[in-house]
Structure formats: structure tokens, C-alpha cells
Amino acid sequence: MPIEIGFRDLYIPLVGTAEGESDRAPLSTLDDDERSHVHGTLWIRVDGHDLPALGFFGPDDACLGSWAAELHAAVAALEHADPARHVFDEGEQGQPAFIFERAGASVRISLSASQYDSACEPPPWPSQTCTLAGFVAEVRKFLASLDAVVRAAAPAGEGWLRGQLR
């Protein structure tokens, strides 16, 4: 029942690029605007099973700021009460709702159709369970690692994660 949360290949998505031009800027171009998006490949793997649909336009297009905020909120909710439930349902680009539920010392992660886009069925993924302690530790490790990488890459990275977790 181990859980692993990781990322790689971070970039700043560009809007309005011409056809044939890259729509990705290096992480070093992060600016002081705390709404700046950092995207990249994200994985959440529970007992060897990768949680699907984490990115908007494919696995390498996950919004790391949104996921950091939601995983941080999930830890807060699940540590606070038993039973507890946290749902990340952004409804973006046909993505499913991601459900984190605590029962005792266990956390069950599952998918359901988004309440914002009932026409899209979630991808097949059987619910997976991990320990609450493992989930909390892995989220904290993920947040610390993401913060360190963003800070090292860009001068504006100093307060980026803090801005996402508000």
C-alpha cells in the first residue's frame, strides 16, 4: 500500500503562441505574479497503480500549483477528522473528480465523474488505498521538493509555493 508522488520536466505554459512555436517557457522565466502557472509531469502512484488524468492536455501538462494546493488541503482535511473526505473537482478539460477519503489509518483514493461535466466518464482506475501516515509524509515530501526546485530555478520562485497554498 505505498504511495509515491513525484514530478519532472517543469515549465511555464505560454498562451497565444503561434502555430509551430513552443508553448512552454523554461521554469527560470517564472515571474513575480503569484498566479504564474508551473506545469509538468506529475504522478501519484498507489501500490504500483498510476492515478490517471492528472494533466489537462496529457500526462506532461499537470498544473503543479493546483495539485500542490489540493494535496495540501487533502492532508489538512484528512488529518483533522476521521472519517474525512476531500474532493478535487476542477472540471477542467473533462477531468474527473479526485476523491481522497480517510477511514481510520487508511486513505482511499478514487475517481468519479466531475459534477461540472457529467458527459465525461472518469477513466477506468480501481480505487487504491494507502496509509494515512504514508499519504501525509508523501504529500509533505512532494511539497518540499517542488518548493526547492522552483526556488532554485527562478528568483521569483521564493514565494511561489506559499502563494499557491493560500
C-alpha positions as CSV (number, residue, x, y, z in Angstrom):
1,M,0.0,0.0,0.0
2,P,2.8,2.5,-0.5
3,I,2.2,5.8,-2.2
4,E,4.6,7.9,-4.3
5,I,4.1,11.4,-5.6
6,G,6.6,12.9,-7.9
7,F,7.2,15.4,-10.8
8,R,9.6,16.2,-13.6
9,D,10.1,18.4,-16.6
10,L,8.6,21.6,-15.1
11,Y,7.8,24.6,-17.4
12,I,5.8,27.8,-17.6
13,P,2.9,27.4,-20.1
14,L,2.7,30.2,-22.7
15,V,-0.7,31.4,-24.0
16,G,-1.2,32.7,-27.5
17,T,1.9,31.2,-29.2
18,A,1.9,31.0,-33.0
19,E,1.5,27.6,-34.6
20,G,4.8,25.8,-34.7
21,E,6.2,27.8,-31.8
22,S,6.8,26.3,-28.4
23,D,4.1,26.9,-25.8
24,R,6.5,26.1,-23.0
25,A,9.0,28.5,-21.4
26,P,11.7,27.4,-19.0
27,L,11.0,27.4,-15.3
28,S,13.6,30.1,-14.9
29,T,11.2,32.5,-16.5
30,L,8.8,32.3,-13.6
31,D,7.8,35.9,-12.7
32,D,6.7,37.5,-9.5
33,D,3.0,37.1,-10.3
34,E,1.8,34.6,-7.7
35,R,-0.8,33.4,-10.2
36,S,2.0,32.2,-12.5
37,H,1.5,28.6,-13.5
38,V,4.1,25.9,-13.3
39,H,3.2,22.8,-15.3
40,G,5.0,19.5,-15.9
41,T,4.7,15.8,-15.5
42,L,3.1,14.7,-12.2
43,W,2.5,11.2,-10.9
44,I,0.6,9.8,-8.0
45,R,1.3,6.1,-7.7
46,V,-0.5,4.0,-5.2
47,D,0.6,0.4,-4.8
48,G,2.1,0.5,-8.3
49,H,-1.0,2.0,-9.9
50,D,-0.7,5.4,-11.5
51,L,-3.6,7.8,-10.9
52,P,-4.7,8.9,-14.4
53,A,-5.8,12.2,-15.8
54,L,-3.6,14.5,-13.7
55,G,-2.8,16.8,-16.6
56,F,-5.1,19.0,-18.7
57,F,-3.7,18.1,-22.1
58,G,-1.9,14.9,-21.3
59,P,0.3,13.5,-18.5
60,D,3.0,16.1,-19.0
61,D,0.6,19.1,-18.6
62,A,-0.4,18.9,-14.9
63,C,-0.8,22.2,-13.1
64,L,1.6,21.8,-10.2
65,G,0.3,24.8,-8.3
66,S,-3.3,23.5,-8.4
67,W,-2.2,20.0,-7.4
68,A,0.1,21.3,-4.6
69,A,-2.9,23.3,-3.2
70,E,-5.3,20.4,-3.4
71,L,-2.9,17.8,-1.9
72,H,-2.1,20.3,0.9
73,A,-5.8,20.8,1.5
74,A,-6.4,17.0,1.4
75,V,-3.8,16.4,4.1
76,A,-5.4,19.2,6.3
77,A,-8.8,17.7,5.9
78,L,-7.8,14.0,6.4
79,E,-5.6,14.8,9.5
80,H,-8.4,16.9,11.1
81,A,-11.2,14.3,11.2
82,D,-12.0,10.6,11.0
83,P,-13.8,9.9,8.8
84,A,-12.9,12.7,6.4
85,R,-13.2,13.4,2.7
86,H,-11.5,15.8,0.3
87,V,-12.6,16.1,-3.4
88,F,-10.6,17.9,-6.1
89,D,-13.2,18.6,-8.8
90,E,-11.9,21.3,-11.0
91,G,-14.0,20.2,-14.0
92,E,-11.2,21.3,-16.4
93,Q,-10.9,19.8,-19.8
94,G,-13.1,16.8,-18.9
95,Q,-11.0,15.8,-16.0
96,P,-12.6,13.6,-13.3
97,A,-13.1,14.4,-9.7
98,F,-10.3,13.0,-7.5
99,I,-11.6,11.8,-4.1
100,F,-9.4,11.3,-1.0
101,E,-11.2,9.6,1.9
102,R,-9.9,8.7,5.3
103,A,-11.2,5.9,7.4
104,G,-9.1,5.2,10.5
105,A,-5.5,4.8,9.5
106,S,-6.3,4.4,5.8
107,V,-6.8,6.7,2.8
108,R,-8.7,5.6,-0.2
109,I,-8.1,7.4,-3.5
110,S,-10.8,7.1,-6.2
111,L,-12.2,8.9,-9.2
112,S,-15.7,9.9,-10.1
113,A,-17.3,11.9,-12.9
114,S,-17.0,15.7,-12.4
115,Q,-20.1,17.5,-11.2
116,Y,-19.2,20.2,-13.8
117,D,-19.0,17.9,-16.8
118,S,-21.4,14.9,-16.5
119,A,-20.8,13.9,-20.1
120,C,-17.3,12.7,-19.4
121,E,-16.8,9.4,-17.6
122,P,-13.7,9.1,-15.5
123,P,-11.0,6.9,-16.9
124,P,-11.0,3.3,-15.5
125,W,-9.0,3.2,-12.3
126,P,-9.8,1.0,-9.4
127,S,-9.8,2.7,-6.0
128,Q,-6.5,2.3,-4.2
129,T,-5.7,2.5,-0.5
130,C,-2.6,3.7,1.3
131,T,-1.9,4.5,4.9
132,L,-2.7,8.0,6.3
133,A,0.8,8.3,7.6
134,G,2.2,7.4,4.2
135,F,-0.1,9.8,2.4
136,V,0.8,12.7,4.7
137,A,4.5,12.0,4.5
138,E,4.5,11.7,0.7
139,V,2.5,14.9,0.2
140,R,4.8,16.8,2.5
141,K,7.9,15.4,0.7
142,F,6.3,16.4,-2.7
143,L,5.6,19.9,-1.5
144,A,9.1,20.4,-0.1
145,S,10.7,19.0,-3.2
146,L,8.5,21.2,-5.5
147,D,9.3,24.3,-3.5
148,A,13.1,23.6,-3.6
149,V,13.1,23.0,-7.4
150,V,11.1,26.2,-8.1
151,R,13.2,28.3,-5.7
152,A,16.4,27.0,-7.3
153,A,15.2,27.6,-10.8
154,A,13.9,31.2,-10.6
155,P,14.4,34.3,-8.5
156,A,10.6,34.7,-8.3
157,G,10.3,31.1,-7.0
158,E,10.9,32.2,-3.4
159,G,7.3,32.7,-2.5
160,W,5.6,30.8,-5.4
161,L,4.5,27.7,-3.4
162,R,3.4,29.8,-0.4
163,G,1.2,31.8,-2.9
164,Q,-0.4,28.6,-4.2
165,L,-1.2,27.2,-0.7
166,R,-3.2,30.3,0.4
